[in-house]
Amino acid sequence: MSASAVLNSPAGVGPLLRRWRDQRRLSQMELALEAAVSTRHLSFVETGRSKPSREMVVRLAEHLDVPLRERNELLLAAGYAPAYAESSFEDAGLGQVRDAVRRLLAAHEPYPAIAVDRRWELVDGNAGIPLMTAGCAAHLLEPPINALRLTLHPEGMAPQIANLAEWRGHLLARLRREVNATQDAQLRALLAELEAYPGGEEDEGIPAPGAIVVPLRLHHPSGELSFMSTITTFGTPLDITVSELSIEAFFPADDHTAQVLRESI
């Protein structure tokens, strides 16, 4: 079927909505109740017997927690114009967002922090990052830099990670959830690539007794460094690029790590 046929076909959006509903493990009745529509109408939309309004597509997408990029795809499939813009991070219109990201990164120094896009490509980083990436192969540090590839590649950070199996299991589990949530083909390809890297598959994701968070433990000339991390996203994005930005900030998990970081910058 041609692209124009899909965009102009009221049936085009139905299978997409059903796929997202199945992905979220909701029955038609559950989604209908949440979105305040009749189960009969939702069934007709999913089977192509009824064309949903623009407002209905947006409402269903919101209740299905569909990412903004995929909401545009739903609108196009239903024959409507996209609702959400996509800007380059360097566009003038994202100046305030850029400033906010850079202030967050700078304020976190001397501790490392990065900003990444949906596919884990590095958007920005602060002065604490070189301490973590020292010794990585030059080709992994050439833009575009993929943060997950840089971390788990055998020529990247992997040889310096003391608990590689544990950290690898944590990152792969997170990426699998993102693939499941977005159905993004490039993320799926990245997952397959990372799964093929060596890294001690045994005991992946099994927490140590009494563990509170999964630490990142790095070999360092000054002794092992230990980090815990947090993820920050924009709370009310209306631009696709902004919705897909996340900031991962690393905090020292012990006094020794904090001291080394303070002395490194």
Secondary structure, DSSP 8 states (H G I E B T S, - for coil): --HHHHHH-TTSHHHHHHHHHHHTT--HHHHHHHHT--HHHHHHHHHTSS---HHHHHHHHHHTT--HHHHHHHHHHTT----SB---TTSGGGHHHHHHHHHHHHHTTTS-EEEE-TT-BEEEE-TTHHHHHTT--GGGGSSS-BHHHHHHSTTTTGGGBTTHHHHHHHHHHHHHHHHHHH--HHHHHHHHHHHTS-S--TTTT---TT-SS--EEE--TTS-EEEEEEEE--SS--BHHHHT-EEEEEEESSHHHHHHHHHH-
